[in-house]
């Protein structure tokens, strides 16, 4: 009793992988050239945790900009400021 399975459509799989790679590439390009980064992006850039970035902000080691007036509004950090922080250490 051998069950028949659907044949694998290699072209469909390759198309899905191509879509995935193109999506990743667009995301990396945005991160690479963005002037400002979120806390999560800054953490990825410095290869640390988002909580480390928050500590750097709290200790005034890295400048930031808050979009909106709420305490929960988005925080942006300049790529230039992060590079300065790295080089001044």
VENQUI-V991304 format. One record per pair of residues at least 6 apart in sequence whose C-alpha atoms are under 8 Angstrom apart, sorted by the first residue. I is the first residue (numbers start at 1). GAP is how many residues later the second one is. Records with the same first field share a line. If there is no record, write none. Layout:
I: GAP, GAP
//
This chain:
31: 6, 10
34: 45
35: 43, 44, 45
36: 40, 41, 42, 43
37: 39, 40, 41, 42
38: 36, 37, 38, 39
39: 11, 14, 15, 36, 37, 38
40: 9, 10
42: 8, 11, 35, 37, 40
43: 6, 7, 9, 10
56: 6
57: 6, 7
61: 24
62: 15, 19, 20, 23
63: 14, 15, 18
64: 11, 12, 13, 14
65: 10, 11, 12
66: 7, 8, 9, 10
67: 6, 7, 8, 9
68: 6
//
